[in-house]
Amino acid sequence: MLRSVFAKTLRDQRRSLLVWAVALAALVALYVAVYPSVKGDSSFAKLIDQMPKAYRALFTTGNGADFTSPAGYLNTELLTFMGPLLVLLYAIGAGAGALAGEEDRRTLDLLLANPISRTRLVVEKFAALAAGVAGLMTVLWLALLAEGQLAGMNVSAGNSAAALVHLGLLGTEYGAVALLAGSLTGHLGVARSAAALLAVLAYLLNGLAPLVGWLQPLRKASPFYQYIGHDPLRTGLSGAALAITIASIAALVAAAIVTFTRREVLA
């Protein structure tokens, strides 16, 4: 008899989580190793200033690209594009696989044959997703602190933790989108594609809104704005952004519960 969907899901993901953790630590090591060669060299900042405005809007935080400071360098090189990309890949994959993946493999009916309600199944699957993201953010934070010290990159422990809390919530939100799409359709590919498409659209909205007048009023609706719009690596946690993101996640999970409990599952 299955006692904990949460524990089983994490156990099933243990190898993939290890691979993701190693990949994130290696990514940090790569960027940290390059930093000494650009530290104090203003030519990199000048190069970015000469790039098209659309490029700068999409690949910097919008708060400057000061490569001479650890915060400016990490914002541009890690936290604006590559870091979110990897976190979203993991979270969307985990969210899509939580229900739609089980249904696609024809194993969901075996889970439901246990004395477990559908509500509990969704909640524990989501909890495993959130725990996986939290674990990866912890690895990323420790890698930033430890590897940064080796390269003379003095990153604030508090502000870097704040930035990764917001990044983890961004990933969790899109994981919840994939979970909802999977609960609605039962199709793994649809769940992945829907969440990925919405993430790309939100990224473009956040990046291009400062350049396109009619997009500006919509910018704050983008989860990417809630993630990095206030520049957490410099300013720390944003209570408003946290509240909006957590409320959005809760609404998505609640919707997933409602739709999954009402839908007929493929045998």
N, C-alpha and C positions, 0 to 999 in steps of 0.2 A: 504493500500500500504506500502510495506516495504521501509523504508527510509535509514536505515543503517544496513548493514550486520555485520559490526564491532561491533556495540552496541548490536545487537541481539545475536551475538555469545558470547560476554562476559556475557550478562545477562543469557543466557542458562547455562553458566559454573560457575555461581556465587557460587553455593553450592559446587561443586567439588573443586573450587579454595580455598574456605574457609577450606575445609577438608585438602587439600594439604598444605596450610599455617600453620595450626595447627600442622600437622604431622612434617613439617620441623622445626618448633619452638621447638616441643617436642624432636626431634632428637638432636638438639643443646643442649637443657637442659640436656639430658642424657649424652652426651659427656663432657659437662662442669662440671657436677656433679662429674664425675669420675676423672677429671684432678687433683684436689688437692691430691688424693691418689698416683698419679704417678709423681707429680712434684718433681724434685730433686732426683728421684730414678733411678739410671742408670741401674738397673737390667732389665728394660723393653727394653732399647736400646740394651743391651747385648743379650737379648732373640731374638730380631729381627736379630741381626748380626749372630746368630747361625742358622737361618732358611735357607732353600735352596735358592740359588741365584734367581731362577725363581720366587719363592714366593715373595721375596723382590722386584724384578723388577715389578711385577704385582700390588703389594699393597702398594708401597711407591712411592714417586715422583722421586726416583733415585738420590736425592740430600741429602740423609742421613735421618735418622729417629730419630732425637734428641727429645726424649719424654720430656726432661727437659725444653724445650722451648715451648711456646704456638704455634708458627708457625709449629714446627716439629710435635707436637702432633696433631694439626688440619689437617695438610697435610696428615698424616698417617691415622687418624681415621675418618675424615670427607670428605676431598676434593679429595682424590685419588679414592675412590670406592663408599662408600655409598651415598655421596652427588650427584655425577654424576648419579648414578643408579636411584635415585628418580627423579631427574630433567629430565632425559631421558624418564622415564616412563610417566611422565606428558606430555612432549613435543611431544613424538611420538604418544601418544594417541590422543592429540589434533590435530596434523598434519594429522593423518590418518582419524580422524572423520570429518575434515573440509570439504572434498569433498566426499571421499569414504563412510564416515559414513552417510552423507545426501543421497547419492545414494543408499546405502544399505537399508536405511529406506524408500526409495521411496518418499523422501521429496525434493530432489534436483530439480525436475521439477517444484515444487511449487515456489521455490526461483527464478528459471529462468523465471517463468511466469510474474515476476515483471519487470519493465523497468530498469533492471540492466544488464550490459554487463558481459560476462564471465570473462573478464579481471578484471573488478572491483570486481567481486565476489571472485576471487582467491586472489587478493591483500588485500581485507578487511578480508578475512578469515585468511590469513597469519598475518596481522597486529594484529588481536585478539590473535593469538597464541603467537606472540612476546610480546604483552602487558601482557598476562598471565604469561609468563616466567619472565618478568621484575618485575612484582608484587611479585612473589615468591622469587626472588633474593633479593628484598628489605626487605621482611619479614625475610629472612635468615640473611641478613646483620644486621638488627636491633636486632635480637635475639642474634647474636654473640657478639655484643657490649654490650647489656644490661645484658644478662646472664653471659657473660664473666667477667664483672665487679664484679658481685656477688661472683664469684669464684676466684677472684684475677688473672684472665687471661687477661693480658694487651695486647690486640690485636690491631695492628695499624688500625685505621679507614680507612686510605687511601689504604693500601695494602690489607686489607680484602675486601674493595669495588672492587679493581682491580681484585682480585681472583674471586669474584662473577660475575663481568662483563664477564670475560672469561668463567666461568661456564655457565652463561646464554646464551652466544653466542654458546657454545657447544650444549646445549639443543635446541636452536633455529635452529641450522644447521640440526640436526637430525629430528626435527619437519618438516623442509622444505623437507628433504628426504622423509618422510612419506607423505607429501602433494603431492610431485611429483609422488610417487608410486601410490597414490590414484587417481591422475589425469590421469595417464596412464591406470590403470586397472579398477577403479571403485569398487574395492573389499576391504572391510575394513581389513579383515584378511591378505591379501597380502600386503597391505600398512604397517600394523604394523610389520609383519614378516620381510619384506625387510629392513626396517629401523633398526629394532632390530639386525638383522644379520650383517648388515654393521657396526653397533656400536660395536658389540662384536669383529668382525674382526679387527677394528681399535684399540680397546683397547688392544687386544693381540699383535698387531703389535707394538704399542708404548711401551708396557711393555717388550716384549721379544727381540726387536731389539738390545738392548745393549749386549745381550747374544748370538745372532745368527748373524754371520758375514754377510750373504747375505741379511739379513733384514735391516741392518743399513742404507743403502742408501735410503730405502723407509720410514724410520721412520717419516721424516718431512711431509710426505703426510697424516699422521694420524691426524684427528681433535683433538685427545687427546693430541698429542704433542703440537699443537698450544694452547691448553687450559692450560696445566700445565708443559710443557717441560722447560719453563724458570722460574718456581717456582714463580708465581705472588704474593703469600702470603709473600714472602721475598723481591722480586725485583720490584713489582708493575706491571703496564701495559706494554705490549710489543706492540709497534706500528706495527711491522712486522706481529705478530700473529693476531692482530686485522684486519689488511688489508686483510690477506689471508682468514680469517674466514668470514668476511663481504662480500668479493668478491665471496666466495663459496656459501653463502646464497643467494646472488643476482642472481647468475647463476642458482641455483636450483629453485628459485621462477620464474624466466623468463622461464625456461624449463617447469615448471608446467603450466604457462599461455599458452604457445604454444601448448602443448599436450592437454590441456583441451578444448581450443577453437576449436581444430580440431576433437575431438572425439565425437561420438554419445553417448548421455547420456541415460542410461536405464530409461524408464518411470515407 
